[in-house]
Amino acid sequence: MAREQSCHKFIYKLQSRRLAKAGWNLTLPLSTALNNKSDVVATGDSQLLRWILELNGSEDLDSEVNSVKLHLKELKKAKKSDDSKKKIKDLYKKLYDLQYQKDCLYLIMNSSKDYHRANKGFSINGTSYHRLLGTNGGVKKSTITYVSDRIYEEIKKRMDNGRDLNKKLIPAKLEAYQALICSGSIPVSMPRMVVVKDCYVSWKEDVILIRDEALEEPHMSYEKNYEINYCDSDGYGLMSPEYSKLVNKELNGDYAEVKTITGINTRFAWTKGMLFTFDFVEFARKINHGNYMISDAWGTLRDVRDYDVILTTSMVKLWDSYESLEHFLRCSMENHYQFSVSKTTPLRLEHVRNANYQFLQTYEFTDEEISLLCKPTIEELKGALCMDWGKTLVFLKGMYLEDDQMEGLNNDFVKALMIDPKMMDDPFILNKVYGMIKKRIQMAAKGSIQLSGNYAIVSGDLYSLAQSIFGLPVTGLLKQGEVYHRYWRQKGVKEIACFRAPMTCHNNIRKRSVVHSEEMDYWYQYNQTGMILNSWDSTCDALNGADKDSDSFFTTDNKIILKNTRDVPAIECVQRQAEKIIPDEPALVKANLLAFGDEIGSTTNKITSMIELQSSFKKGSPEYMALEYRIMCGQHYQQNSIDKAKGILSKPMPRYWYDKSACRQLPETTEEEKEFKNLCFNIAAEKKPYFMRYIYPDLMNEYKKYTTDSNKKCIRRFQMPLKELEQIQDYTPEQGEFLEYHKKFMPTGNNLCTINRICLLFEETFGQFLTDRKNEACFDYSVLKCGMNYQKSDYRKIENIKKEYDDSMKLYHQTAKAMRLDKEEMAANRTIMLMKFRSACESICPNALELCEILLDMCYTTNKSKQFVWDVCGDTIIQTLLKKNNYIIHYPELTETKGDFEFGGESFIMKEKRLREDELL
């Protein structure tokens, strides 16, 4: 979404052991917390935070923050003085105080005992806190949201939103629905809304059915013509073209006013899901013969001309806790809910995206096919390694830069390179580019290779939903096996392969026909960047239980992928149902405790290990077929991991499937038991595959240590390196025993599965580059300077800040890597850290140009990292470069004719644009 979001809010995120050590009464000033690296996190806007701001009378926070930032910007242009130093220091303190929200707290539970104790009450800096809820993402990391006692009752009242408190619900589901108030979102104009029943369909299809009954292992059966009853509108509804244009304008600016948007992911009271643009009024006129009346979810007749959006009951989670639509809306208004957008469909779809290992791991490619699949990625990397200016820009910014994007570029090293080609010699930029190339090689080595295609948010057949809304027989416009995808239709593509993570087996992949007709083009005319599924097959079930509340599918027309995609039945996992009760606080806490920890990732890893091990056995052998069964059951155990978070008691994967020590505990009293035990021991998937070294740093370190030690032993015993010994055809019994021992205790699975083969190809192609390389280029950093004089005393003071910065960043990156924080969380937390160091530097030297001179001299006269100057003074560096280069920026533009250079199989020309001074920052 293009519209600038609300400023970040700072919230304490603490370990429960810290509170326990302080007797549950902790004193932690904001200034101290900011220095403790991980005590404060930055978070975006949400309904919860908007309520907190409202209750604190701080609804104008964004304006206040922007005002402070503008004042700081002006002071940095002024001449340095003691007065300006004090003002800057005071303004930064005000900025911290404004953005810090003491009424909200995230608490990471180090034990269940701590959780129960925390719920009895604790205080921080004199503020007492009360448990509010656990979000889906939070409970996976054992993190619970608390709010201050002062606002708890009001927040709880608003969260309940006048629902029927005597209605029985599954506690974990209620908690998930309550947590919708914590979703990042942007408020938009309140639409006139109506809620209708979902669209249900049924059909028969051949499936593989998995039941987890009283047996140790799941029961799998092939069911022919199995009847499937399905909610085709699960998670989505419709919005009018007029409302779509209004929202597009509010989110993307005036230029978007005349255009509709394909879809928006919404938040409202108990509401989550997509709204796709569809002219339901026109549908009533043309298809329903001018009858505009529909029945809402409560059975009341409504005229669709009176509404902007039509929500379905799968979107409004607790719709049946209200007596009527009016009751639901009245409660929502009384409790100050805002209609908000958390995500939108993109304005355009990409032409190329990177796959991931889960998409590719179950394919049976030849060596030639793997080479052809990897060729575009290899060519891209080889082009980047040439260190040609134009090719480097394409590598850094992508193939699809356009003139109107130049004004919104970040003031970073890439923009500097676009301004002045001489920046190719800057050691900081060279190291950045080398680092990005190295990271890209490592990504490719774990299966992240380029494929033609893109991700698109999926919906059901909009025509089917419209038929259901108006009480007509549901037929839809799409038939079984068909999809409507405007991007692929416009490219003339007839067939695509569809993927969605997490994946376990080949049954999770689907080939679908891309179709269109005059009727489809008319009714789906507003769906420019979405993917419309038909109502009559198990695509969503096959793609690991996808729904339509903003799930995206990756689709590709790659010929090798299509050729090797096998037509296999969908897997249907029979799910248990959790008991519905009248949830109270203890039940919600119990649901949180059951959901602590994320087992989905570890389950997926175990399945990937089975796929790697399976490649070592002959197809059709007992070992191969046993692993095939276990891999397919992986989808069931993934579902069990999800069910656990919903409070459903479900079995974990048997330990003897992945742990040889558990195999040893299996009984062996009969011949059949002995045979089964021996089979289990041979196929226990206890090693992560070789390629996963590029996912898990600890595994890479373990692998390197093991192979280094083995190589030393090999040289001592046989006077030759291990690689040389492995090439010998006729080795001695002693050498054979050594190699067998080496293989047996190898920390990774090195069998030639598909992704290991891809990994080996990239290591072989780029092996030398994967070692650290030094930059020897000569660079005159005076091109970055403006010639401003500064005081040596300021230099020495700021030098101490840089030392602290270096230590802090090193520790933070180690922590982030160990905790495997996502990019968004890392970026938000880094923003807080940089704000702290920027304010410290500016308090010593307020003038931006003078400060930049100090940091350039400090960072560019040593071989150490230059990141500090770019973090603190990046805007000033870009300003100076633009001024010296007549405010001209260069960019590569894709062309269908012969261009200035080629990269990744495409042709490009270099273009330039002159920026106005008011576009710089």
Sequence and secondary structure as in RCSB ss.txt:
>XXXX:A:sequence
MAREQSCHKFIYKLQSRRLAKAGWNLTLPLSTALNNKSDVVATGDSQLLRWILELNGSEDLDSEVNSVKLHLKEL
KKAKKSDDSKKKIKDLYKKLYDLQYQKDCLYLIMNSSKDYHRANKGFSINGTSYHRLLGTNGGVKKSTITYVSDR
IYEEIKKRMDNGRDLNKKLIPAKLEAYQALICSGSIPVSMPRMVVVKDCYVSWKEDVILIRDEALEEPHMSYEKN
YEINYCDSDGYGLMSPEYSKLVNKELNGDYAEVKTITGINTRFAWTKGMLFTFDFVEFARKINHGNYMISDAWGT
LRDVRDYDVILTTSMVKLWDSYESLEHFLRCSMENHYQFSVSKTTPLRLEHVRNANYQFLQTYEFTDEEISLLCK
PTIEELKGALCMDWGKTLVFLKGMYLEDDQMEGLNNDFVKALMIDPKMMDDPFILNKVYGMIKKRIQMAAKGSIQ
LSGNYAIVSGDLYSLAQSIFGLPVTGLLKQGEVYHRYWRQKGVKEIACFRAPMTCHNNIRKRSVVHSEEMDYWYQ
YNQTGMILNSWDSTCDALNGADKDSDSFFTTDNKIILKNTRDVPAIECVQRQAEKIIPDEPALVKANLLAFGDEI
GSTTNKITSMIELQSSFKKGSPEYMALEYRIMCGQHYQQNSIDKAKGILSKPMPRYWYDKSACRQLPETTEEEKE
FKNLCFNIAAEKKPYFMRYIYPDLMNEYKKYTTDSNKKCIRRFQMPLKELEQIQDYTPEQGEFLEYHKKFMPTGN
NLCTINRICLLFEETFGQFLTDRKNEACFDYSVLKCGMNYQKSDYRKIENIKKEYDDSMKLYHQTAKAMRLDKEE
MAANRTIMLMKFRSACESICPNALELCEILLDMCYTTNKSKQFVWDVCGDTIIQTLLKKNNYIIHYPELTETKGD
FEFGGESFIMKEKRLREDELL
>XXXX:A:secstr
  S     EEEEEEEHHHHHHTTTEE   HHHHHHTSSSEEEE  BHHHHHHHHHTT TTHHHHHHHHHHHHHHH
HHS   HHHHHHHHHHHHHHHHHHEEEEEEEEE S HHHHHHHTT EEETTEEEEEEE  HHHHHTTEEEEEEHH
HHHHHHHHHHTT  TTS B HHHHHHHHGGGGSB EE     EEEE   EEEEEEEEEEEE  SSSS EEEEEEE
EEEEEETTTTEEEE HHHHHHHHHHHH GGGTTS  SEEEEEETTEEEEEEE  HHHHHHHTSTT  EEE TTS 
EEEGGG SEEEETTTBTTGGGSSSHHHHHHHHHHTT   EEEEE  SS  SEEE  HHHHTT    HHHHHHHHH
HHHHHHHHHHTT HHHHHHHHH S   GGGGGG  SSHHHHHHH GGGGG HHHHHHHHHHHHHHHHHHHTT  E
EEEEEEEEE  HHHHHHHHTT     S  TTEEE HHHHHTT  EEEEE SS  SGGG EEEEE   HHHHHHTT
T SS EEE SSS HHHHTTS  SSS EEEEE  HHHHHH     EEEE       B   HHHHHHHHHHH S HH
HHHHHHHHHHHHHHTTS TTSHHHHHHHHHHHHHHHHHHHHHHHHTT       GGGT HHHHTTS  SSHHHHH
HHHHHHHH   SEEGGGGGT HHHHHHHHHHHHHHHHHHHHHHSS HHHHHH SS  HHHHHHHHHHHHT SEE 
S  HHHHHHHHHHHHHTTTTS         GGGG       HHHHHHHHHHHHHHHHHHHHHHHHHHHHT  HHH
HHHHHHHHHHHHHHHHHHH   HHHHHHHHHHHHTTSSS  HHHHHHHHHHHHHHHHHHTTTEEEEEEEESS  S
EEETTEEEEEEEEE  GGG  
